């Protein structure tokens, strides 16, 4: 049986983090004296490494000011996650989808703009440590759309680009996949609109997890 690797983005693909990311951006902006950003501005930067994302959001900042903006965002995010009972919800169907892929012999990896601390928290909160062959994040090196995370995921799994699908909700995910020579699978429920994901070059955009299941089955059958 041919190896097959599904690499997942996190925010906007598996985890519905729209409210927490917006809140952290608004609180951080307020703390450093910037105008509060709207959701449409914030959603465009999700998927990038935090430093790059906030630079896009506020390109006028000096290096020192940007570092403070990043620190304030991280502090807000940490406060939210430390609130009693806090848990970012998974999108409906995400857990079942991952378990189905594992059962069907897929190797699973993660490629996210999150920090390593954020990845570890996610793995522990959802009992995913045994589910993913490898996890790759902004703490490891170049962020999206650089192909580094995908290249490392393929190396860890022993898979080639033709055996690999990158699944994500933003143009940053899609461009990373294309830069790595893998299948670029978009989803329609995250931070970027389906049209934005298609415009980035996605080979397909799934409307829901049932359609994603079917598309990955077609991909696997062709290997």
Residue frames as a rotation matrix with the C-alpha (Angstrom) as fourth column:
UNK 1
0.580 0.815 0.000 0.00
0.815 -0.580 0.000 0.00
0.000 0.000 -1.000 0.00
UNK 2
-0.115 -0.637 0.762 1.39
0.583 -0.664 -0.468 3.37
0.804 0.390 0.448 -1.01
UNK 3
-0.540 -0.136 -0.830 2.23
0.787 -0.431 -0.442 5.87
-0.298 -0.892 0.340 1.71
UNK 4
0.007 0.564 0.825 -0.07
0.577 -0.676 0.458 8.89
0.817 0.473 -0.330 1.89
UNK 5
-0.644 -0.370 -0.670 0.40
0.760 -0.409 -0.505 12.00
-0.087 -0.834 0.544 4.02
UNK 6
0.372 0.753 0.543 -2.21
0.628 -0.635 0.450 14.56
0.683 0.173 -0.709 5.01
UNK 7
-0.691 -0.638 -0.339 -0.72
0.707 -0.498 -0.502 17.74
0.151 -0.587 0.795 6.50
UNK 8
0.330 0.943 0.045 -3.16
0.861 -0.320 0.396 19.97
0.388 -0.092 -0.917 8.34
UNK 9
-0.586 -0.208 0.783 -3.19
-0.094 -0.942 -0.321 23.63
0.805 -0.262 0.533 9.14
UNK 10
-0.719 0.296 -0.629 -4.76
0.695 0.335 -0.637 24.33
0.022 -0.895 -0.446 12.56
UNK 11
-0.533 0.506 -0.678 -6.44
0.146 -0.734 -0.663 27.73
-0.833 -0.453 0.317 12.93
UNK 12
-0.140 0.585 -0.799 -9.42
-0.837 -0.500 -0.220 27.96
-0.528 0.638 0.560 10.60
UNK 13
-0.336 -0.027 -0.941 -9.02
-0.710 0.664 0.235 24.36
0.619 0.747 -0.243 9.43
UNK 14
-0.421 0.156 -0.894 -9.31
0.466 0.883 -0.066 22.15
0.778 -0.444 -0.444 12.52
UNK 15
-0.443 0.148 -0.884 -9.80
0.858 -0.216 -0.466 24.72
-0.260 -0.965 -0.031 15.30
UNK 16
0.337 0.626 0.703 -12.35
0.691 -0.672 0.267 27.52
0.639 0.396 -0.659 15.23
UNK 17
-0.198 -0.580 -0.790 -10.10
0.942 -0.336 0.010 30.24
-0.272 -0.742 0.612 16.66
UNK 18
-0.097 0.179 0.979 -11.78
0.671 -0.715 0.197 33.23
0.735 0.676 -0.051 15.02
UNK 19
0.822 0.511 0.252 -12.89
0.170 -0.642 0.748 34.87
0.544 -0.572 -0.614 18.26
UNK 20
0.711 -0.584 -0.393 -9.68
0.525 0.068 0.849 34.28
-0.469 -0.809 0.354 20.22
UNK 21
-0.264 -0.845 0.465 -7.36
0.960 -0.181 0.215 35.55
-0.097 0.503 0.859 17.49
UNK 22
0.083 0.365 0.927 -9.48
0.467 -0.836 0.287 38.66
0.880 0.409 -0.240 16.91
UNK 23
0.948 0.308 -0.084 -9.69
0.204 -0.380 0.902 39.34
0.246 -0.872 -0.423 20.65
UNK 24
0.367 -0.889 -0.275 -5.92
0.765 0.119 0.633 38.96
-0.530 -0.443 0.723 21.09
UNK 25
-0.361 -0.494 0.791 -5.25
0.880 -0.462 0.113 41.31
0.310 0.737 0.601 18.16
UNK 26
0.395 0.604 0.692 -7.69
0.288 -0.797 0.532 43.92
0.873 -0.011 -0.488 19.46
UNK 27
0.953 -0.037 -0.302 -6.39
0.294 -0.145 0.945 43.79
-0.078 -0.989 -0.127 23.02
UNK 28
0.074 -0.997 0.009 -2.75
0.906 0.071 0.418 43.94
-0.417 -0.023 0.908 21.88
UNK 29
-0.230 -0.100 0.968 -3.45
0.719 -0.688 0.099 46.90
0.656 0.719 0.230 19.59
UNK 30
0.739 0.585 0.336 -5.21
0.172 -0.645 0.744 48.71
0.652 -0.492 -0.577 22.39
UNK 31
0.762 -0.479 -0.435 -2.30
0.556 0.142 0.819 48.04
-0.330 -0.866 0.375 24.78
UNK 32
-0.280 -0.956 0.086 0.26
0.848 -0.205 0.489 49.59
-0.450 0.210 0.868 22.42
UNK 33
-0.209 0.251 -0.945 -1.91
0.014 -0.966 -0.259 52.51
-0.978 -0.067 0.198 21.33
UNK 34
-0.997 -0.082 -0.015 -2.90
-0.018 0.038 0.999 51.31
-0.081 0.996 -0.040 17.86
UNK 35
-0.239 0.958 -0.159 -6.40
-0.971 -0.232 0.061 51.55
0.022 0.169 0.985 16.38
UNK 36
-0.174 0.251 0.952 -8.34
-0.347 0.889 -0.298 48.37
-0.922 -0.382 -0.067 17.01
UNK 37
-0.887 -0.188 -0.422 -8.20
-0.457 0.220 0.862 46.19
-0.069 0.957 -0.281 13.88
UNK 38
0.182 0.982 -0.044 -11.39
-0.951 0.164 -0.263 44.83
-0.251 0.090 0.964 12.36
UNK 39
0.357 0.024 0.934 -12.00
-0.142 0.990 0.029 41.15
-0.923 -0.142 0.356 11.68
UNK 40
0.988 0.070 0.141 -11.46
0.123 0.215 -0.969 41.51
-0.098 0.974 0.204 7.93
UNK 41
0.462 -0.886 0.042 -7.91
-0.757 -0.419 -0.502 42.81
0.462 0.200 -0.864 8.50
UNK 42
-0.026 -0.483 0.875 -7.12
-0.877 0.431 0.212 40.17
-0.480 -0.762 -0.435 11.12
UNK 43
0.663 0.366 0.653 -8.40
-0.132 0.916 -0.379 37.22
-0.737 0.164 0.655 9.11
UNK 44
0.913 -0.319 -0.254 -5.99
-0.279 -0.033 -0.960 38.00
0.298 0.947 -0.119 6.26
UNK 45
0.077 -0.975 0.208 -2.91
-0.885 -0.163 -0.436 37.51
0.459 -0.151 -0.876 8.43
UNK 46
0.461 0.134 0.877 -3.87
-0.677 0.692 0.250 34.22
-0.573 -0.710 0.410 10.07
UNK 47
0.962 -0.186 0.199 -1.49
0.260 0.844 -0.469 31.44
-0.080 0.503 0.861 9.08
UNK 48
0.386 -0.865 0.320 1.61
-0.098 -0.383 -0.919 33.61
0.917 0.323 -0.232 8.95
UNK 49
-0.304 -0.534 -0.789 4.14
0.842 0.236 -0.485 33.52
0.445 -0.812 0.378 11.78
UNK 50
0.484 0.627 -0.610 3.01
0.855 -0.487 0.177 35.92
-0.186 -0.608 -0.772 14.51
UNK 51
-0.215 -0.652 -0.727 5.86
0.377 -0.742 0.554 38.40
-0.901 -0.155 0.405 13.98
UNK 52
-0.950 -0.134 0.281 5.19
0.306 -0.227 0.925 38.57
-0.060 0.965 0.257 10.24
UNK 53
-0.170 0.976 0.138 1.42
0.910 0.102 0.401 38.67
0.377 0.194 -0.906 10.73
UNK 54
0.482 0.366 -0.796 1.51
0.734 -0.665 0.139 41.64
-0.478 -0.651 -0.589 13.08
UNK 55
-0.587 -0.704 -0.399 4.01
0.255 -0.628 0.735 43.42
-0.768 0.330 0.548 10.84
UNK 56
-0.749 0.413 0.518 1.49
0.568 -0.004 0.823 43.11
0.343 0.911 -0.231 8.01
UNK 57
0.257 0.924 -0.284 -1.20
0.940 -0.171 0.294 44.44
0.223 -0.343 -0.912 10.33
UNK 58
0.922 -0.003 -0.387 0.93
0.156 -0.913 0.377 47.41
-0.355 -0.408 -0.841 11.46
UNK 59
0.510 -0.762 0.398 3.80
0.819 0.289 -0.496 47.95
0.263 0.579 0.772 8.99
UNK 60
0.543 -0.263 0.797 4.58
-0.083 -0.962 -0.260 51.41
0.836 0.075 -0.544 10.39
UNK 61
0.984 -0.107 0.140 5.97
-0.136 0.044 0.990 50.06
-0.112 -0.993 0.029 13.67
UNK 62
0.116 -0.993 -0.030 9.68
-0.937 -0.099 -0.335 50.10
0.329 0.067 -0.942 14.49
UNK 63
-0.236 -0.287 -0.928 11.34
-0.103 0.957 -0.270 46.80
0.966 0.031 -0.256 15.38
UNK 64
-0.986 -0.162 -0.051 11.04
0.041 0.065 -0.997 47.57
0.164 -0.985 -0.057 19.08
UNK 65
-0.456 0.886 0.079 7.39
-0.841 -0.401 -0.363 48.59
-0.290 -0.232 0.929 18.77
UNK 66
0.140 0.477 -0.868 6.62
-0.732 0.640 0.233 45.47
0.667 0.603 0.439 16.76
UNK 67
-0.635 -0.440 -0.635 8.29
0.093 0.772 -0.629 43.30
0.767 -0.458 -0.449 19.41
UNK 68
-0.922 0.345 0.173 6.04
-0.274 -0.270 -0.923 44.89
-0.272 -0.899 0.344 22.04
UNK 69
-0.082 0.915 -0.394 2.96
-0.996 -0.062 0.062 44.32
0.032 0.397 0.917 19.86
UNK 70
-0.088 -0.048 -0.995 3.91
-0.332 0.943 -0.016 40.65
0.939 0.328 -0.099 19.52
UNK 71
-0.912 -0.323 -0.252 4.49
0.129 0.357 -0.925 40.33
0.388 -0.877 -0.284 23.28
UNK 72
-0.668 0.724 0.171 1.11
-0.643 -0.446 -0.622 41.91
-0.374 -0.526 0.764 24.05
UNK 73
0.109 0.680 -0.726 -0.65
-0.875 0.412 0.254 39.59
0.472 0.607 0.640 21.59
UNK 74
-0.365 -0.332 -0.870 1.01
-0.001 0.935 -0.356 36.57
0.931 -0.129 -0.342 23.19
UNK 75
-0.997 -0.005 0.079 0.08
-0.078 -0.093 -0.993 37.78
0.013 -0.996 0.092 26.67
UNK 76
-0.284 0.958 -0.038 -3.56
-0.938 -0.286 -0.196 38.22
-0.199 -0.020 0.980 25.67
UNK 77
0.115 0.285 -0.952 -3.66
-0.619 0.769 0.155 34.80
0.777 0.572 0.264 24.05
UNK 78
-0.695 -0.458 -0.554 -2.13
0.137 0.672 -0.727 33.20
0.706 -0.582 -0.404 27.15
UNK 79
-0.850 0.432 0.300 -4.62
-0.477 -0.391 -0.788 34.94
-0.223 -0.813 0.538 29.45
UNK 80
0.050 0.925 -0.376 -7.52
-0.985 0.108 0.134 33.59
0.164 0.364 0.917 27.43
UNK 81
0.062 -0.069 -0.996 -6.19
-0.279 0.957 -0.084 30.05
0.958 0.283 0.040 27.46
UNK 82
-0.858 -0.420 -0.297 -5.68
0.173 0.307 -0.936 30.25
0.484 -0.854 -0.191 31.22
UNK 83
-0.427 0.792 0.437 -9.27
-0.877 -0.480 0.012 31.26
0.219 -0.378 0.900 31.87
UNK 84
-0.654 0.198 0.731 -11.18
-0.320 0.802 -0.504 28.54
-0.686 -0.563 -0.461 33.78
UNK 85
0.141 0.776 0.614 -12.96
0.239 0.575 -0.782 26.20
-0.961 0.257 -0.104 31.40
UNK 86
0.279 -0.053 -0.959 -11.47
-0.776 -0.601 -0.192 27.78
-0.566 0.797 -0.208 28.28
UNK 87
-0.316 -0.408 0.857 -11.22
0.292 0.817 0.497 25.49
-0.903 0.407 -0.139 25.26
UNK 88
-0.453 0.130 -0.882 -11.17
-0.772 -0.551 0.315 26.52
-0.446 0.824 0.350 21.64
UNK 89
0.408 0.711 0.573 -13.74
-0.308 0.698 -0.646 24.46
-0.860 0.087 0.504 19.76
UNK 90
-0.789 -0.476 0.390 -12.92
0.166 0.446 0.880 22.16
-0.592 0.758 -0.273 16.90
UNK 91
-0.481 0.643 -0.596 -14.97
-0.876 -0.335 0.347 22.60
0.023 0.689 0.724 13.76
UNK 92
0.313 0.704 0.638 -17.83
-0.626 0.658 -0.418 20.10
-0.714 -0.268 0.647 13.66
UNK 93
0.994 0.096 -0.044 -16.54
-0.099 0.713 -0.694 16.92
-0.036 0.694 0.719 12.03
UNK 94
0.378 -0.923 -0.073 -12.83
-0.815 -0.294 -0.500 17.65
0.440 0.248 -0.863 12.49
UNK 95
-0.194 -0.463 0.865 -12.17
-0.854 0.513 0.083 14.98
-0.482 -0.723 -0.495 15.11
UNK 96
0.514 0.473 0.716 -14.06
-0.092 0.860 -0.503 12.28
-0.853 0.193 0.485 13.23
UNK 97
0.933 -0.200 -0.298 -12.28
-0.323 -0.107 -0.940 13.23
0.156 0.974 -0.165 10.02
UNK 98
0.043 -0.989 0.141 -8.82
-0.970 -0.075 -0.230 12.87
0.239 -0.127 -0.963 11.57
UNK 99
-0.190 -0.076 0.979 -9.69
-0.608 0.792 -0.057 9.53
-0.771 -0.606 -0.197 13.18
UNK 100
0.810 0.529 0.252 -11.13
-0.100 0.549 -0.830 8.25
-0.577 0.647 0.498 9.91
UNK 101
0.670 -0.635 -0.384 -7.96
-0.614 -0.184 -0.767 9.12
0.416 0.750 -0.513 8.04
UNK 102
-0.260 -0.779 0.570 -5.83
-0.956 0.292 -0.037 7.41
-0.138 -0.555 -0.821 10.68
UNK 103
0.165 0.429 0.888 -7.99
-0.334 0.872 -0.358 4.27
-0.928 -0.238 0.287 10.44
UNK 104
0.958 0.277 0.075 -7.64
-0.005 0.277 -0.961 4.29
-0.287 0.920 0.267 6.65
UNK 105
0.490 -0.841 0.232 -3.86
0.829 0.531 0.175 4.29
-0.270 0.107 0.957 6.84
UNK 106
0.653 -0.265 0.710 -3.07
0.211 -0.836 -0.506 7.94
0.727 0.480 -0.491 6.28
UNK 107
-0.291 -0.741 -0.606 -0.05
0.952 -0.160 -0.261 9.47
0.096 -0.653 0.752 7.96
UNK 108
0.734 0.627 0.261 -0.97
0.569 -0.778 0.268 12.79
0.371 -0.048 -0.927 9.58
UNK 109
-0.468 -0.844 -0.263 1.15
0.879 -0.413 -0.238 15.87
0.093 -0.343 0.935 10.20
UNK 110
0.654 0.632 -0.415 0.54
0.699 -0.715 0.011 19.45
-0.290 -0.297 -0.910 11.29
UNK 111
-0.505 -0.755 0.420 1.88
0.836 -0.549 0.018 22.68
0.217 0.360 0.908 9.77
UNK 112
0.576 0.805 -0.144 0.83
0.791 -0.504 0.347 25.81
0.207 -0.314 -0.927 11.61
UNK 113
0.046 -0.495 0.868 1.77
0.110 -0.861 -0.497 29.40
0.993 0.119 0.015 12.30
UNK 114
0.940 0.319 0.122 1.34
-0.105 -0.069 0.992 28.66
0.325 -0.945 -0.031 16.00
UNK 115
0.038 -0.911 0.410 4.26
-0.959 -0.148 -0.241 28.57
0.281 -0.384 -0.880 18.43
UNK 116
-0.536 -0.293 -0.792 5.62
-0.115 0.955 -0.275 25.29
0.837 -0.056 -0.545 19.76
UNK 117
-0.965 0.234 0.118 3.95
-0.119 0.012 -0.993 26.05
-0.234 -0.972 0.016 23.08
UNK 118
-0.198 0.948 -0.248 0.63
-0.906 -0.274 -0.323 26.47
-0.374 0.161 0.913 21.30
UNK 119
-0.057 0.108 -0.992 1.08
-0.681 0.723 0.118 23.21
0.730 0.682 0.032 19.41
UNK 120
-0.858 -0.324 -0.399 1.87
0.051 0.719 -0.693 21.30
0.512 -0.614 -0.601 22.60
UNK 121
-0.746 0.648 0.153 -1.19
-0.428 -0.290 -0.856 22.76
-0.510 -0.704 0.493 24.29
UNK 122
0.029 0.772 -0.635 -3.37
-0.999 0.036 -0.002 21.71
0.022 0.634 0.773 21.35
UNK 123
-0.323 -0.228 -0.918 -1.99
-0.383 0.919 -0.093 18.17
0.865 0.322 -0.385 21.30
UNK 124
-0.985 -0.083 -0.150 -2.60
0.105 0.402 -0.909 17.77
0.136 -0.912 -0.388 25.02
UNK 125
-0.591 0.807 0.005 -6.08
-0.634 -0.460 -0.621 19.34
-0.499 -0.370 0.783 25.04
UNK 126
0.328 0.766 -0.553 -7.36
-0.943 0.233 -0.237 17.06
-0.052 0.599 0.799 22.27
UNK 127
0.296 -0.285 0.912 -5.31
-0.283 0.885 0.368 13.93
-0.912 -0.367 0.181 23.02
UNK 128
0.959 0.092 -0.267 -3.62
-0.273 0.062 -0.960 14.12
-0.072 0.994 0.085 19.62
UNK 129
0.202 -0.978 0.042 -0.02
-0.833 -0.149 0.533 13.22
-0.515 -0.143 -0.845 20.50
UNK 130
-0.383 -0.333 0.862 -0.32
0.021 0.929 0.369 9.71
-0.924 0.159 -0.349 19.10
UNK 131
0.589 0.757 0.284 -2.35
0.346 0.082 -0.935 10.87
-0.730 0.649 -0.214 16.10
UNK 132
0.927 -0.248 -0.281 0.25
-0.374 -0.633 -0.677 13.02
-0.010 0.733 -0.680 14.32
UNK 133
0.653 -0.757 0.008 3.49
0.721 0.618 -0.312 11.61
0.232 0.210 0.950 12.95
UNK 134
-0.537 -0.826 -0.172 5.05
0.844 -0.524 -0.117 15.07
0.007 -0.207 0.978 13.20
UNK 135
0.700 0.685 -0.203 4.13
0.688 -0.722 -0.065 18.66
-0.191 -0.094 -0.977 13.96
UNK 136
-0.428 -0.818 0.384 5.76
0.897 -0.438 0.066 21.75
0.114 0.372 0.921 12.44
UNK 137
0.641 0.690 -0.336 5.27
0.753 -0.650 0.104 25.34
-0.147 -0.319 -0.936 13.50
UNK 138
0.825 -0.246 0.508 6.56
0.037 -0.875 -0.483 28.90
0.563 0.417 -0.713 13.31
UNK 139
0.757 -0.567 0.324 9.03
-0.512 -0.206 0.834 28.22
-0.407 -0.797 -0.446 16.14
UNK 140
0.562 -0.503 0.656 10.91
0.408 0.859 0.309 25.73
-0.719 0.094 0.688 13.94
UNK 141
-0.600 -0.764 0.238 12.01
0.573 -0.203 0.794 27.99
-0.558 0.613 0.559 11.08
UNK 142
-0.971 0.198 -0.132 10.55
-0.236 -0.737 0.633 29.82
0.028 0.646 0.763 8.07
UNK 143
-0.386 0.910 0.154 6.79
-0.023 0.158 -0.987 30.26
-0.922 -0.385 -0.040 8.16
UNK 144
0.082 0.552 0.830 4.19
0.889 0.335 -0.311 30.03
-0.450 0.763 -0.463 5.41
UNK 145
0.849 0.509 -0.142 4.26
-0.473 0.611 -0.635 30.30
-0.236 0.607 0.759 2.45
UNK 146
-0.202 -0.955 -0.216 7.87
-0.973 0.220 -0.064 29.04
0.108 0.198 -0.974 2.61
UNK 147
0.435 0.463 -0.772 7.80
-0.511 0.833 0.212 25.26
0.741 0.303 0.599 2.03
UNK 148
-0.529 -0.831 0.171 10.07
-0.642 0.260 -0.721 24.41
0.555 -0.491 -0.671 5.00
UNK 149
-0.320 0.442 0.838 7.35
-0.811 0.329 -0.484 22.97
-0.489 -0.835 0.253 7.26
UNK 150
0.755 0.638 -0.154 5.96
-0.611 0.598 -0.518 20.78
-0.238 0.485 0.841 4.49
UNK 151
0.278 -0.745 -0.606 9.41
-0.551 0.392 -0.736 19.59
0.786 0.539 -0.302 3.46
UNK 152
-0.680 -0.519 0.518 10.13
-0.706 0.271 -0.654 18.59
0.199 -0.811 -0.551 7.06
UNK 153
0.122 0.815 0.567 6.78
-0.789 0.426 -0.443 16.82
-0.603 -0.393 0.695 7.34
UNK 154
0.807 0.134 -0.576 7.54
-0.527 0.604 -0.598 14.77
0.268 0.786 0.558 4.23
UNK 155
-0.200 -0.960 -0.196 11.00
-0.592 0.278 -0.756 13.96
0.781 -0.035 -0.624 5.53
UNK 156
-0.556 0.008 0.831 9.59
-0.806 0.240 -0.542 12.79
-0.204 -0.971 -0.127 8.87
UNK 157
0.352 0.836 0.421 7.00
-0.621 0.546 -0.563 10.56
-0.700 -0.063 0.711 7.21
UNK 158
-0.547 -0.622 0.560 9.09
0.072 0.632 0.772 9.24
-0.834 0.462 -0.300 4.34
UNK 159
0.394 0.795 0.461 6.59
0.642 0.121 -0.757 10.58
-0.658 0.594 -0.463 1.81
UNK 160
-0.731 -0.541 0.415 7.19
0.663 -0.422 0.619 12.30
-0.160 0.728 0.667 -1.52
UNK 161
-0.814 0.418 -0.404 5.34
-0.387 -0.908 -0.160 15.38
-0.434 0.026 0.901 -2.79
UNK 162
-0.596 0.603 -0.530 3.12
-0.509 0.228 0.830 13.23
0.621 0.765 0.171 -5.03
UNK 163
-0.369 0.420 -0.829 1.95
0.584 0.799 0.145 11.35
0.723 -0.431 -0.540 -1.91
UNK 164
-0.708 -0.082 -0.702 1.26
0.663 -0.421 -0.620 14.49
-0.244 -0.904 0.352 0.13
UNK 165
0.084 0.776 0.625 -1.75
0.648 -0.519 0.558 16.75
0.757 0.358 -0.546 0.55
UNK 166
-0.939 -0.266 -0.219 -1.63
0.343 -0.648 -0.680 20.08
0.039 -0.713 0.700 2.40
UNK 167
-0.031 0.998 0.061 -5.04
0.834 -0.008 0.552 20.99
0.552 0.068 -0.831 3.83
UNK 168
-0.718 -0.269 -0.643 -5.69
0.615 -0.678 -0.403 24.58
-0.328 -0.684 0.652 4.85
UNK 169
0.291 0.954 -0.074 -8.11
0.882 -0.298 -0.364 27.48
-0.370 0.041 -0.928 4.88
UNK 170
0.581 -0.117 -0.806 -5.89
-0.085 -0.993 0.083 30.33
-0.810 0.021 -0.587 3.68
UNK 171
0.945 -0.288 -0.151 -3.93
-0.190 -0.109 -0.976 31.37
0.265 0.951 -0.158 0.64
UNK 172
0.172 -0.922 0.348 -0.79
-0.985 -0.158 0.067 31.09
-0.007 -0.354 -0.935 2.78
UNK 173
0.097 -0.053 0.994 -1.41
-0.329 0.941 0.083 27.33
-0.939 -0.335 0.073 3.15
UNK 174
0.875 0.331 0.353 -2.08
0.203 0.409 -0.889 26.92
-0.439 0.850 0.291 -0.55
UNK 175
0.749 -0.645 -0.150 1.05
-0.550 -0.478 -0.685 28.80
0.370 0.596 -0.713 -1.62
UNK 176
-0.029 -0.749 0.662 3.15
-0.892 0.318 0.321 26.73
-0.451 -0.581 -0.678 0.79
UNK 177
0.377 0.251 0.892 1.77
0.030 0.959 -0.282 23.55
-0.926 0.133 0.354 -0.77
UNK 178
0.994 0.018 0.104 2.51
0.104 -0.051 -0.993 24.76
-0.012 0.999 -0.052 -4.29
UNK 179
0.468 -0.880 0.079 6.02
-0.857 -0.474 -0.200 25.82
0.214 0.026 -0.977 -3.26
UNK 180
-0.197 -0.517 0.833 6.62
-0.707 0.664 0.244 22.31
-0.680 -0.541 -0.496 -1.90
UNK 181
-0.684 -0.059 -0.727 5.16
-0.680 0.412 0.606 20.59
0.264 0.909 -0.322 -4.96
UNK 182
-0.911 0.388 0.138 2.31
0.256 0.796 -0.549 18.90
-0.323 -0.464 -0.825 -3.06
UNK 183
-0.283 0.916 0.283 -1.44
0.737 0.019 0.676 18.75
0.614 0.400 -0.681 -3.57
UNK 184
-0.992 -0.002 0.124 -3.03
-0.065 -0.846 -0.530 22.00
0.106 -0.534 0.839 -2.36
UNK 185
-0.349 0.906 -0.238 -6.39
0.721 0.422 0.550 21.21
0.599 0.020 -0.801 -0.74
UNK 186
-0.835 0.091 0.543 -8.44
-0.293 -0.909 -0.298 24.14
0.466 -0.407 0.785 0.47
UNK 187
-0.468 0.776 -0.423 -11.37
0.883 0.426 -0.196 24.26
0.028 -0.465 -0.885 2.87
UNK 188
-0.315 0.458 0.831 -14.22
0.433 -0.710 0.555 26.75
0.845 0.535 0.025 2.75
UNK 189
0.591 0.745 -0.309 -14.99
0.554 -0.097 0.827 27.31
0.586 -0.660 -0.470 6.44
UNK 190
0.064 -0.687 -0.724 -11.97
0.990 -0.045 0.130 29.21
-0.122 -0.725 0.677 7.76
UNK 191
-0.043 -0.190 -0.981 -10.41
0.420 -0.894 0.155 32.66
-0.907 -0.405 0.118 7.64
UNK 192
-0.821 -0.227 -0.525 -10.09
-0.353 -0.521 0.777 33.18
-0.449 0.823 0.347 3.88
UNK 193
0.250 0.954 -0.168 -13.07
-0.710 0.063 -0.702 32.98
-0.659 0.294 0.692 1.56
UNK 194
0.405 -0.046 0.913 -13.36
0.400 0.907 -0.132 30.09
-0.822 0.418 0.386 -0.91
UNK 195
0.956 -0.043 0.291 -12.66
0.254 -0.378 -0.890 32.52
0.148 0.925 -0.351 -3.75
UNK 196
0.586 -0.790 0.180 -9.48
-0.811 -0.570 0.134 33.73
-0.003 -0.224 -0.974 -2.02
UNK 197
0.140 -0.513 0.847 -8.33
-0.334 0.781 0.528 30.15
-0.932 -0.357 -0.062 -1.50
UNK 198
0.647 0.142 0.749 -9.01
0.591 0.527 -0.610 29.28
-0.481 0.838 0.257 -5.15
UNK 199
0.962 -0.265 0.069 -7.22
-0.165 -0.762 -0.627 32.44
0.218 0.591 -0.776 -6.31
UNK 200
0.349 -0.873 0.341 -4.10
-0.800 -0.088 0.593 31.30
-0.488 -0.479 -0.730 -4.42
UNK 201
-0.280 -0.463 -0.841 -4.04
-0.896 0.441 0.055 28.18
0.346 0.769 -0.538 -6.61
UNK 202
-0.317 0.201 0.927 -5.88
-0.610 0.705 -0.362 25.49
-0.727 -0.680 -0.100 -4.64
UNK 203
-0.969 -0.022 -0.246 -6.48
-0.202 0.645 0.737 22.30
0.143 0.764 -0.629 -6.60
UNK 204
-0.197 0.944 -0.264 -9.81
0.461 0.327 0.825 21.90
0.865 0.041 -0.500 -4.82
UNK 205
-0.804 0.057 0.592 -11.80
-0.506 -0.588 -0.631 23.64
0.312 -0.807 0.502 -2.07
UNK 206
-0.638 0.557 -0.533 -13.99
0.570 0.806 0.159 21.41
0.518 -0.202 -0.831 0.10
UNK 207
-0.142 0.700 0.700 -17.27
-0.310 -0.703 0.640 22.82
0.940 -0.126 0.317 1.38
UNK 208
0.585 0.316 0.747 -17.37
-0.806 0.132 0.576 20.52
0.084 -0.940 0.332 4.43
UNK 209
-0.279 -0.769 0.576 -15.60
-0.801 0.517 0.302 17.54
-0.530 -0.377 -0.760 5.96
UNK 210
0.406 0.462 0.788 -17.72
0.085 0.840 -0.536 15.05
-0.910 0.284 0.302 3.99
UNK 211
0.993 -0.065 -0.095 -16.51
-0.105 -0.194 -0.975 16.60
0.045 0.979 -0.200 0.75
UNK 212
0.218 -0.969 0.116 -12.95
-0.975 -0.221 -0.011 16.66
0.037 -0.110 -0.993 2.09
UNK 213
0.005 -0.142 0.990 -13.22
-0.378 0.916 0.133 12.94
-0.926 -0.375 -0.049 2.91
UNK 214
0.769 0.404 0.495 -14.33
0.264 0.504 -0.822 12.20
-0.582 0.763 0.281 -0.64
UNK 215
0.850 -0.488 -0.200 -11.60
-0.469 -0.527 -0.709 14.32
0.240 0.696 -0.676 -2.20
UNK 216
-0.043 -0.899 0.436 -8.86
-0.960 0.157 0.230 12.67
-0.275 -0.409 -0.870 -0.13
UNK 217
0.241 0.192 0.951 -10.24
-0.053 0.981 -0.184 9.26
-0.969 -0.006 0.246 -1.03
UNK 218
0.989 0.113 0.091 -9.95
0.089 0.025 -0.996 10.17
-0.115 0.993 0.014 -4.73
UNK 219
0.472 -0.882 -0.012 -6.38
-0.858 -0.456 -0.239 11.36
0.205 0.123 -0.971 -4.16
UNK 220
-0.117 -0.526 0.843 -5.43
-0.719 0.630 0.293 8.13
-0.685 -0.572 -0.452 -2.38
UNK 221
0.575 0.437 0.691 -7.05
0.092 0.805 -0.586 5.93
-0.813 0.401 0.423 -5.03
UNK 222
0.975 -0.190 -0.112 -4.88
-0.161 -0.264 -0.951 7.53
0.151 0.946 -0.288 -7.72
UNK 223
0.301 -0.923 0.242 -1.55
-0.883 -0.173 0.437 6.79
-0.361 -0.345 -0.866 -5.98
